[in-house]
Amino acid sequence: MPRTVEVAAGAGVGGLAVRVRLRGEAVIWSGLMFPGLGGGVVGEVRFRVGRYLGEVELAYAAALK
């Protein structure tokens, strides 16, 4: 089930909340609206689920230190 998650909070710049959902072997962040490298708007980003979960585990471990 898709969820809206705050993935970053910044001093003076607000946070970043994205819609996160799983589709097959991809974790999808949507609801983004920022300029991409080619000048177009990035509205969605996809990650491989295994790598994504590995990065979440690393971030969680770092936060516990």
N, C-alpha and C positions, 0 to 999 in steps of 0.2 A: 504494500500500500504506500503510495507516495506520501512524503512528509516534507514540510518546510522546516529547514534547519539553519540556525545561525552558525556560519563557519568561520567568521572572523569578526572581531570587534576592534575598532581603531580609535585612538584618542583624537577627537575633533573631526573625524571623517565618517563617523557612523559605522555600522556593521555591514556585514554581507550575509544576507539570507538567501538561500537557494532552495528550490524544490528538488528533492532527491528521490529517485525511484530506481528499481532494478528491473531490467528487461533482458532476459536470457543471461548472458555472461557479461553484461555491461551495466555499470552504475552510471546513471544519467543525472547531471545537474542541469536544471532548466530554470527559466526566469531570470537569466543573466541578461544584462543590456550594457555591454561595454565595447569599445572599439577594438577590433582584432588587428592583427599585423597587416592585413590587406586593406584596411580601412573600413571594412564592413562591420556590422554589429554582430557580436557573438551572443547568441541567445541560448545555446545549449552546448554542454561539454560531456564527452563520454570517456569512461575509464574502464579498463579491464578489471573485473571484480576481484581476482586474486591479488593483483598489484595494489588495488585500492585498499583492500582489507589489510595488507601488509603495511601500507603507509599509515592507516588509522592506528594500528597496533604500535608503531614507532612513535607516533604523536602522543598516544595515551601514556606510553612508558616514559617519555620525556616530561610529560606534565606531572607525573608522580614523583619525579626527582626533586 
